[in-house]
Amino acid sequence: MITVVGIGADGWDGLPAESRRVVEAAEVLMGGPRQLDLVPASATERVAWPSPLLPALPGLVERYADREVCVLASGDPMFYGIGSTLVRLLGTARVRVLPHLSSLSLACARLGWPVEEVDVISLVGRPPAALNAALLPRRRIIVLGAGRGSPSQVARALVERGYGPSTMTVLSDLGAVSESEVRGRADDWAAQAPSALNVIAVECVAEPGAEPLARVPGLPDSAFEHDGQLTKREMRAVSLSRLAPLPGELLWDVGAGAGSIAIEWMRSHPSCAAVAIERRADRAAAIRRNADRLGVPSLRVVEGRAPAALDGLPSPDAVFVGGGATTPGLLERCWDALRPGGRLVVNAVTMESESVMGQWYGRLGGDLVRLSVQRASPVGAFTGWRAAMPVTVWSVTRKEVP
């Protein structure tokens, strides 16, 4: 059994009696140097986390498996902390957690913000671009900093996305005697945080003319960098409605182009993941830039031609094929990879692709529709309708049970 004890910036004095007893009874104390320094010196063996930690963690756990181990963690170990990692590694039966107040709870208490009404973004081990998806007018965001420079990173992200007037409150060393608060506007921010232990509270205010990007499917085409290889807005919304993203699910976006389907899939919920498969290096690079700008920097981009590029990928909950339905073996590979209950959605604009889709529809059923869009455009001094190429959409759900 490993016991994980949360400890705040107030150190030993802030620990409840049970947490103190666990620390004093431990044969081995593990944690970061800062956490280990917060408890009184003793004869207990101390093991500071190596860097990088995650690859070494299974070996450390195995090495001390026959001893009483206490792991020290900042605040609540189950809130972006080592407690969650250990539970995933060992299971709930082998990990006991004694939490302290989280930095989120402390920050909201200082600001008078209801905890359930804020969005939380962590910059610990994550790029600042992860903030972009949360930026919406009048939203409150708590950003967990990863060093003294984090407030400046947040301020730059706000200004770049048109949220320069937003108010930022940097709370450092929450719970300690050195606790401090600094407040200012994002577009006037210049200071580093007084401490590496900081959270940044953001009250989002959009500049006049800024265009908020909603979380529902169908972002404007202009939101994406592309060379024309893009699932257009209306078709994207329809396709995503059939892909039906659920929290925690994985999508393959095959022949991703600008990556719009994968990006909007991930924007639907923070726990959604996606792999964008694109054979052209220039388009793959554009997908990465789009993912950063739209707040899903963890999108995985695989350069290569499907179906060969699909080898070794984790099984998806949904697959989108935006083109290439006529590629030999592609639809077979995508269908076979789907988990039970998974959805396959294929778009086609050519008669050849429609023919292939018709055969699959005849075999597996599902839903087959053809959609057309007309946009108003100038006709001399007047306005008329200009039709885009119709798109055929086939969607089907894999029904088998394991």
C-alpha positions in Angstrom: 0.0 0.0 0.0 1.2 3.5 -0.9 -0.2 6.5 0.9 -0.2 9.8 -0.9 -0.3 12.8 1.4 -1.2 16.2 0.0 0.7 19.1 1.6 0.2 22.8 1.0 2.5 25.7 0.9 1.9 26.1 4.7 3.9 22.9 5.1 4.0 20.8 8.2 1.9 23.2 10.3 -1.0 22.9 7.8 -1.2 19.1 7.8 -4.1 17.4 9.7 -3.2 14.9 12.4 -3.8 11.8 10.3 -1.5 13.0 7.5 1.2 13.8 10.1 0.9 10.3 11.5 1.3 8.7 8.1 4.4 10.8 7.3 6.0 9.9 10.7 5.3 6.2 10.3 6.6 5.9 6.8 9.8 3.9 6.1 10.3 5.7 2.8 9.2 9.3 1.8 9.0 10.1 -1.9 8.3 13.4 -3.6 9.7 16.4 -5.2 12.5 18.3 -3.4 10.2 21.1 -2.4 7.6 18.8 -0.9 10.3 16.8 1.0 11.7 20.0 2.4 8.3 20.9 3.9 8.4 18.1 6.5 10.8 17.9 9.5 14.1 16.1 9.1 14.1 12.5 10.3 15.9 9.2 9.8 13.3 8.1 7.2 14.8 7.3 3.8 13.9 10.1 1.3 13.7 9.5 -2.4 13.4 12.6 -4.6 11.6 12.2 -7.9 13.9 11.6 -10.8 13.4 13.6 -14.1 11.6 12.5 -16.2 9.4 10.9 -13.6 6.8 8.8 -15.5 9.2 6.4 -17.2 11.0 5.7 -13.8 7.9 5.5 -11.7 7.1 1.7 -12.2 10.6 0.8 -11.2 10.6 3.0 -8.1 7.3 1.4 -7.0 8.6 -2.1 -7.5 11.9 -1.3 -5.7 10.1 -0.3 -2.5 7.1 -2.6 -2.8 7.9 -4.4 0.6 8.2 -1.1 2.6 5.8 1.4 4.0 5.9 4.2 1.4 4.5 7.7 1.8 4.4 10.0 -1.3 4.2 13.7 -0.7 2.3 15.7 -3.3 1.2 19.4 -3.6 -2.3 20.1 -2.5 -4.9 17.6 -3.7 -3.0 14.7 -5.2 -6.0 13.8 -7.4 -6.2 17.2 -9.0 -3.6 17.1 -11.8 -1.4 15.3 -9.4 0.7 12.2 -8.7 -2.2 10.5 -7.0 -4.1 10.0 -10.2 -0.9 8.6 -11.9 -0.4 6.1 -9.1 -4.0 4.9 -9.1 -3.8 4.3 -12.9 -0.5 2.4 -12.4 -1.5 0.3 -9.3 -5.2 0.4 -9.0 -7.4 1.8 -6.2 -6.8 -1.1 -3.8 -3.0 -0.3 -3.5 -3.2 3.5 -3.2 -4.6 5.5 -0.3 -4.9 9.3 -0.7 -5.1 12.0 2.0 -5.8 15.2 0.2 -5.0 18.8 1.2 -6.8 21.8 -0.2 -6.2 22.2 -3.9 -4.8 25.4 -5.5 -8.1 25.6 -7.3 -10.1 25.7 -4.1 -7.8 28.2 -2.5 -7.8 30.5 -5.5 -11.6 30.4 -5.8 -11.9 31.1 -2.1 -9.7 34.2 -2.3 -11.6 35.5 -5.4 -15.1 34.6 -4.3 -15.6 32.5 -7.4 -17.9 29.4 -7.3 -15.6 26.5 -8.1 -18.2 24.8 -10.4 -18.4 27.9 -12.6 -14.7 28.1 -13.6 -12.7 26.3 -16.3 -9.4 24.9 -15.3 -6.3 24.7 -17.5 -2.9 23.4 -16.4 0.3 24.5 -17.9 2.3 21.9 -16.1 3.8 19.8 -18.8 1.4 21.3 -21.3 1.8 24.1 -23.9 0.1 27.5 -23.4 -1.9 26.8 -26.5 -4.2 24.6 -24.4 -5.7 27.8 -23.0 -7.1 28.9 -26.4 -10.1 26.6 -26.5 -11.3 28.0 -23.2 -11.3 31.6 -24.2 -14.9 32.9 -24.4 -16.4 36.2 -23.4 -17.3 36.5 -19.7 -15.8 33.1 -18.8 -13.7 32.7 -15.7 -10.6 30.6 -16.0 -8.1 29.3 -13.5 -4.7 28.5 -15.1 -2.3 26.4 -13.1 1.2 28.0 -13.6 4.4 26.1 -14.4 6.9 28.7 -13.3 7.4 32.4 -12.8 7.0 33.1 -16.5 3.5 31.5 -16.8 1.5 34.8 -16.3 3.4 36.3 -19.3 2.6 33.3 -21.4 -1.1 33.5 -20.5 -1.1 37.3 -21.2 0.4 36.7 -24.7 -2.2 34.0 -25.5 -5.0 36.3 -24.4 -3.7 39.2 -26.5 -3.1 37.0 -29.6 -6.7 35.7 -29.4 -8.3 39.1 -29.0 -8.8 39.0 -25.3 -6.3 41.7 -24.3 -8.7 43.6 -22.0 -9.1 40.6 -19.8 -8.3 40.9 -16.1 -5.6 38.7 -14.7 -5.0 37.9 -11.0 -1.8 36.1 -10.2 -2.0 34.3 -6.8 1.4 33.0 -5.6 2.3 30.6 -2.7 -1.4 30.1 -1.8 -1.7 29.2 1.9 1.8 30.2 2.8 2.9 33.3 4.9 4.4 34.5 1.6 1.1 34.4 -0.3 0.7 37.3 -2.7 -1.7 38.7 -5.2 -0.9 40.8 -8.4 -3.6 42.1 -10.7 -3.7 43.7 -14.1 -4.8 43.6 -17.7 -3.5 41.1 -20.1 -2.5 43.7 -22.7 -0.5 45.6 -20.1 1.1 42.7 -18.4 4.9 42.7 -18.0 5.7 41.1 -14.6 6.9 37.6 -13.7 5.1 35.9 -10.8 6.7 36.4 -7.4 7.0 32.6 -7.1 7.1 29.5 -9.3 4.0 28.3 -7.4 1.3 30.4 -8.9 -2.2 30.2 -10.4 -3.5 32.8 -12.9 -7.2 33.7 -12.6 -8.6 35.2 -15.8 -11.8 37.1 -16.3 -12.2 37.0 -20.1 -13.1 40.2 -21.9 -13.1 40.2 -25.7 -11.9 43.2 -27.7 -14.5 44.9 -30.0 -14.7 42.9 -33.2 -13.2 39.7 -31.7 -15.0 36.6 -33.0 -15.7 34.1 -30.2 -15.3 30.5 -31.4 -18.1 28.3 -30.0 -17.6 24.7 -28.9 -20.5 23.4 -31.0 -19.5 21.9 -34.4 -19.3 24.1 -37.4 -16.6 26.7 -36.9 -16.2 29.3 -39.7 -13.9 28.0 -42.5 -11.8 31.1 -41.8 -10.8 29.7 -38.4 -8.6 27.2 -40.2 -5.4 27.6 -42.2 -5.9 25.6 -45.3 -5.1 25.3 -49.0 -8.7 24.4 -50.0 -8.5 20.8 -48.7 -11.1 21.5 -45.9 -14.4 19.9 -44.9 -16.6 23.0 -45.3 -18.5 24.4 -42.4 -21.9 22.9 -43.1 -20.6 19.5 -44.0 -18.3 19.5 -41.0 -21.3 20.1 -38.7 -23.3 17.3 -40.2 -20.3 14.9 -40.2 -19.5 15.6 -36.6 -23.1 15.1 -35.6 -22.9 11.6 -37.0 -19.5 10.9 -35.5 -21.2 11.9 -32.2 -18.1 12.6 -29.9 -18.5 11.4 -26.3 -16.1 12.3 -23.5 -12.9 10.2 -23.5 -13.3 8.9 -27.0 -10.7 8.6 -29.7 -11.2 9.6 -33.4 -9.2 8.8 -36.5 -9.4 11.6 -39.0 -8.1 9.9 -42.2 -6.9 12.2 -45.0 -7.2 15.0 -42.5 -6.4 18.0 -44.9 -6.6 21.0 -42.5 -7.5 18.8 -39.5 -10.8 20.5 -39.0 -12.8 17.3 -38.1 -10.2 16.1 -35.6 -9.9 19.6 -34.1 -13.6 20.1 -33.6 -13.9 16.6 -32.2 -11.3 17.5 -29.5 -12.9 20.8 -28.8 -16.2 19.1 -28.0 -14.8 17.9 -24.6 -11.3 18.2 -23.0 -11.0 14.4 -22.6 -11.6 13.7 -26.3 -8.5 12.6 -28.3 -7.9 12.3 -32.0 -5.3 11.2 -34.5 -5.1 13.2 -37.8 -3.6 11.1 -40.6 -2.3 13.2 -43.6 0.1 12.2 -46.3 1.4 15.7 -47.2 4.0 17.2 -44.9 2.9 20.8 -45.6 -0.7 20.0 -44.7 0.4 18.1 -41.6 2.3 21.2 -40.5 -0.8 23.3 -41.0 -2.8 20.9 -38.9 -0.4 21.3 -36.1 -0.7 25.1 -36.3 -4.5 24.9 -36.5 -4.5 22.6 -33.4 -2.4 25.1 -31.4 -4.4 28.1 -32.4 -7.8 26.4 -31.6 -6.7 25.1 -28.3 -6.1 21.4 -28.8 -2.3 21.1 -29.0 -2.4 17.5 -27.9 -3.8 16.4 -31.3 -1.6 13.7 -32.7 -0.6 14.1 -36.3 0.6 11.1 -38.3 2.3 11.8 -41.7 1.7 9.0 -44.1 -0.7 7.4 -46.6 -3.5 5.3 -45.3 -4.2 2.5 -44.8 -0.5 1.7 -44.1 -0.2 4.8 -41.8 -2.9 3.4 -39.6 -0.7 0.5 -38.4 0.0 0.6 -34.7 -2.6 3.2 -33.8 -4.8 2.6 -30.8 -8.3 1.4 -31.7 -10.7 4.3 -32.4 -14.2 4.9 -31.2 -15.0 6.8 -34.4 -13.4 7.1 -37.9 -13.9 9.9 -40.4 -12.8 9.4 -44.0 -13.0 12.7 -45.8 -11.6 11.4 -49.1 -9.9 8.4 -50.5 -12.8 6.0 -50.2 -11.6 4.3 -53.4 -8.2 3.5 -51.9 -7.9 -0.3 -51.8 -8.3 -1.7 -48.3 -8.9 1.7 -46.6 -12.5 1.2 -45.6 -11.9 -2.4 -44.6 -9.0 -1.3 -42.4 -11.1 1.5 -40.8 -14.1 -0.8 -40.2 -12.1 -3.6 -38.7 -10.3 -1.2 -36.3 -13.5 0.2 -34.8 -14.4 -0.7 -31.3 -18.0 -2.1 -30.8 -20.3 0.8 -30.8 -17.9 2.8 -32.9 -19.0 5.1 -35.8 -17.7 5.3 -39.3 -18.5 8.4 -41.3 -17.4 8.7 -45.0 -17.8 11.8 -47.2 -17.6 11.6 -51.0 -17.9 14.1 -53.9 -17.0 11.8 -56.9 -19.1 9.2 -58.5 -16.4 6.6 -58.0 -16.3 7.2 -54.3 -20.1 7.1 -54.2 -20.1 3.8 -55.9 -17.8 2.3 -53.3 -19.9 3.8 -50.5 -23.1 2.4 -52.1 -21.6 -1.1 -52.0 -20.7 -0.7 -48.3 -24.2 0.7 -47.6 -25.8 -2.3 -49.3 -23.7 -4.6 -47.1 -23.8 -2.9 -43.7 -26.7 -0.4 -43.9 -26.5 2.8 -41.9 -27.5 6.2 -43.1 -26.7 7.5 -46.6 -27.6 11.1 -47.5 -26.6 13.6 -50.2 -26.3 17.2 -49.1 -25.9 20.4 -51.2 -25.3 23.9 -50.1 -25.9 27.1 -52.1 -24.4 30.5 -51.1 -25.5 33.9 -52.0 -23.0 35.7 -54.3 -23.0 38.7 -56.6 -24.5 38.3 -60.1 -23.6 41.6 -61.7 -25.4 44.3 -59.7 -27.7 41.7 -58.1 -27.4 38.6 -55.9 -27.9 35.0 -56.8 -27.3 31.5 -55.5 -24.1 29.7 -56.3 -24.1 25.9 -55.6 -21.2 24.1 -54.1 -20.5 20.5 -55.1 -22.9 18.1 -53.4 -21.4 15.8 -50.8 -22.6 12.3 -50.0 -22.3 11.2 -46.4 -22.5 7.6 -45.3 -22.5 6.8 -41.6 -22.8 3.5 -39.8 -22.3 2.1 -36.3 -20.5 -1.1 -35.5 -23.0 -3.2 -33.5 -21.0 -6.3 -32.6 -20.3 -7.0 -28.9 -16.9 -8.2 -27.8 
